[in-house]
Amino acid sequence: MADALSVIPASVLRNLSDKLYEKRKNAALEVEGIVKQLALSGDHEKISAVIKLLAKEFTYSPQANHRKGGLIGLAAATVGLTSEAAQHLEQIVPPVLNSLSDQDSRVRYYACEALYNIAKVVRGDLIIFFNQIFDALCKLSADSDANVQSAAHLLDRLVKDIVTESDQFSIEEFIPLLRERMNVLNPYVRQFLVGWITVLDSVPDIDMLGFLPDFLDGLFNMLSDSSPEIRQQADSALSEFLQEIKNSPSVDYGRMAEILVQRAASPDEFTRLTAITWINEFVKLGGDQLVPYYADILGAILPCISDKEEKIRVVARETNEELRSIKSDPAETFDVGAILYIARRQLDSEWEATRIEALHWISTLLDRHRAEVLCFLNDIFDTLLKALSDSSDEVVLLVLDIHACIARDPQHFHQLIVFLVHNFRVDHSLLERRGALIIRRLCVLLDAERVYRELSTILEGEADLDFACIMVQALNLILLTSSELSVLRELLKQSLVNAAGKDLFVSLYASWCHSPMAILSLCLLAQAYQHASAVIQSLVEEDINVKFLVQLDKLIRLLETPIFAYLRLQLLEPGRYIWLLKALYGLLMLLPQQSAAFKILRTRLKTVPSHSFNGDQLKRASSGNPCSQILHYSGSQITEDGNLRQDNGNLQNGINFASRLQQFVQMQRQHRMLEKSQEQSIARSSSTLSKEGPEAEESRGPQTSNSNLPPSRSSRRGLG
């Protein structure tokens, strides 16, 4: 310190801390001259003492004017040192850097000015302080004082020039600092950062592309900035990097893919579009590098397929097709389970297009990696069944295609049908809304006979009799009306003459017993008219209720459709198909006379030609009623195909109809017992509620005689 005081006159030191800028400037010029003389004489010890004095007594002084004088003095000393300044930078630069964050804006301004002058002298030697300078400039770019900002901007330009021409700049040491600053939201700082990224990327010797994953997320974050200028600068920088990626033989796609996946879900539209565009290029360029990230990429693409912005939808669809066209081996880190998880999760999307593409992916995986997909079947099966309730028909059809593909194996086929019946049982609305579509599609994909046989086997042992009845009625209606089941109907028509038809008839009969109308439909379809008549005769009072009449109404109307055209044509030969007439008249007698179905069937039966009966038949007729021509037949029997033979109606083509009838009667008895049990339960509940009511005692009147009671429930239903 004493050496410095002996070198610098007291008047110079006094003027250096003066409040007037001109006096400080003149004092600094004198300091410059003194240091220059010392440098020429090689007295670096005294030079160090002068610098130490300026730093300690001035730049770290609590007085603002002293700090200003110290800064201008250090800059002057550096100018005086010229080429020898580098060896004293460790003393000169730290006090100046410290002043860049001074609370006084004028001090910060002079610090920028001083560092600018120092940098002009030492140029590349300043690189060792680059990170500290960059950090300070980053803060000054958002300074509250416009003059400080302007001074910092000039200093920033000079530092950029120094860095671009220096061969000592370490990008490895700089990147952590850049990465830390990229999350700043201040618009001035963001402009500053993008500016540096662009400058460094333009330097051939600096590999910014190799470190792109470290600051890529920050650039994407700037795409949603409120300032159009910042968005444009960030987009320009990203476009430049994307072009470099296309031209570079070696790129770390993996780390960047993780960032892009997150940004593809950004609420900002422009950010999503840019991210999905990058993903599109990565899928085309990345190849095997992206295999471990396929699931994540798919998770980003599928939601974008349903984006509200058309540009995003177009790019997302293109990327999806590109990704699906890549064929990878599970042995090569291709994670089938991860992709299935993403597809399953997207099946819950509110957007139909996304759900459809998710199903396409499951279908694609089944085609290419069936064994691996089946390993995860338990994870996706419930979701696929749930998707059958989807509001979109296209989604349901795709789900059924996948189920059919899975069900090619017998054990999976049985599992599918069991789960399907279970879903129908717990969700009756699914059966009502989608039942026909699901069953018909499965019949096309998996063979109608196989599907119906399996359904019948399951329903035969169904514990919930009400559900079994509803399900059988639904299956019966599909069987009678769907064009997809025409082959099955033709096979059933041959039940009495064909072994395959007989086996199918017997297979369906067991479960069709749950519904009288389903059995009658099956018998009419199989041309087992005598058995149909026997079924009608077996019905008791409790069977003929409102539900029965509704189903009967449907059957009568179906008899007028083209499907039963063969049956109506058989009415042209009543003498040959006498049991058909008896069955139809039996149905007529069950219908209320004022119902539309009664009128339809009666009109049809009036058209039956009476001249087809022979003389013996007419003699046996007790009246002009065509029905009587049938009811008095006994002794010999006319079979369904018109051949006359002795009574063997209980056994035709190996079908034991007597046993089948007993099976039907027994099943209907179970249904009646269940219904009575339900009625009794309801009655007990009602009785309990009435006793607990506050007016129970008042409402209890004298007992009435049985003659005043209303008709029983069963009687009213019978009158139906």
C-alpha positions, 0 to 999 in steps of 0.5 A: 500500500505504501508503495502505491501511495508513493507512486500516485500523488495524493491529489490524483487519489483525491480527484479519483474519488471526486463527485465530478466525472471530469476530475475522475477522468483526468485522475484516471489518465494520470494513473494510466501514465503512471502504470505505463511508466512502471510497466516500461521499467518492469516494476510489476510489484508496484503495479500490483500495489497500485491495482490493489490500492484501487480495488481495496480503497476505491472499488470496495469503498462504501462511497459511491464516488470512490467506487466509480473512481476505482472502476475508471482507475482499474480500466486506466491501469489496464490500458497503461499495461497494454500487452502486459495486462494479462498477468494482472487480470486476476487482480483487475477483473474480480473487483469490476465483476463485483461492481456489476451487481452494485446497488447504485445504477451509476456504479453498475454503468461505470463497471460495464464501461470499465470492463468494456475497456479492459476487454478491448485491451486483453481480448482473448485473455478475458476468456478465463472469466467468461462464465462470471461475465456471462452470468453478470451480463445475463442479470444486467440484460434485465436491469431496471436502468436503461443506461445500464442495459445499453452499456451491458448490450455494448459489452455483450457484443464485444464479449461475443466477438472475443468468444467467436475469435478465441480458441480457448473458449470451453463450451463444456464449462459454459453449458451448465450455466446456460442450462441453469439460466434457460428457465428464466422467464424475463423477456430481456434475459430470454433474448439475451440467451437466444442471442448467445445460443445463436452466436455460439452455434454459428462458430464452426469450432463449437459443437452446440448441437452435441449439447442441444439436449441441455438447453432444448427444453428452454428453447421450447419453453420460449415458444409460448412467450408473450413476446412475438419477437422472442417466439420468433427468435426461439423458433428461428434457433430451433429451425436452424438446429433441426436443419443441422440434425438432418445434416448430421451423421451422429445425433443424440435422439434419445435425450431430445425425444424425452423433451419433445414428448413432454412439449407435445402436450403443451397447452400452447398450440405453436409449441405443440406444432413445433414439437410434433414436427420435430418428432416427425423428423426424428422418427424418419431420421432416428432409426434404431436409436429411437426404439427404446422411446417408441412408447413415449413417442406414441404417447405424444402422438396419439393425443395430437391426432385429435388436436383442434388445430388441423396442422397438428393433426396432419403432422401427428397422423403422418408421424403415427403412420411412419412409426407404425411402418417401422418393424422392430424386434422385441429382442432389440429393446422394443418394449411391446408391454410399454406400447400396449400400456400407452395404447390402453391408456389412450382408449380412455381418451375423450376423442374418437380419433385417438381411441381408433388409432390406439386400437390400430396399434394394438391390432398391429402388435397382435399381427407382428408380435402375437406371442408377446401381446398375449403375455400382457392379455390380462392387462388389456383384456378388461379395457378392451371389453369396456371399449365395447360400450364406446359411443362410436360404432367404428371403435366397437368394430375395431375392438371386436376385430382385436377380440376376434384376433385374440380368440383364434386360440380356443382358450382365449375364445372361451374366455372372450365369450364368458367375459362378454356374457358377464359384461352383458349381465352386469350392464344390460344397457350394453346388451340393448345398445350394442348387443346386436352389433357385437354378436353379428360382428363376432359371427362374421369374424369367428364363425357364427355356429361356433359363437352361438354354440359357445353362447348357448353352452354358457347360458344353459348353466346361467344362474341368473334366469332373468338375464338368461331369458333376456339374453336368449331373446336377444340372440334369437332375434339376431338369429332370425333377422341378421344377414350375417347368420343366413348360413346358420338359418339354412343349417337349422332348416335342415335339422330334421334331415341333416346331422349338422343341423340336428347337432346345432338345433340340440345345442341351441335348444338347451339354452333357448328353453329360457324363453318360450318364444325363442323355442317356438322361433327355433322350432319354426325355423327348424321346421319342427312344427309338431314339436312347436305345437307341443310346446304351445300346448305345454304352456300354462296360465303363468307363462302367458303374461305381458312379456310373453305377449310382447315377444309373441307379437314380435314373432308374428311380425317376423313371420311376415318377413322374407326370412319365413317366406318358406314357411308361408309357402308351405301353407299352400299345402296344409294337408302336408304341413298340418302341424304347421297349421296347428302351431299357427292356430295355437299361437292365434288362440293365445293372442288377444283378439283386439291386438294387431298381431292377432289380426295379422296372423288371422289374415294370413291363415284366412289365405290358406287354401281349404281345397288342399285337404282330402276328403277324409280330412274334411269329414273329420273336420267338426266344423268349417273352422280350418283349425278343426281339420287339424285338431281331430287328426289321430292314429297316423301322422303327417311328418314335417316334410309331408310324408305320412307314417305311423306316430313316431313324432317323439323321435326324428333324425335322432332328436328325442322331442319328448325329452326336449319338451320335458327339458323345456317344461322343467326350465319354465317351471324354474322360471315360474318358481323364481317369479313367485319368489320375487313376488313374495319378496316384494309382498313381504317388503310392502307389508313391512313398510305398511306396518312401519307407517305412522297410519298403520293402525288407523288404516287397519280395518275389519277383515273382508271375505274372500268374495270381495278380493280382486282377481289373483295376479296370475289370473290377471296375467293370464287374461293379458 
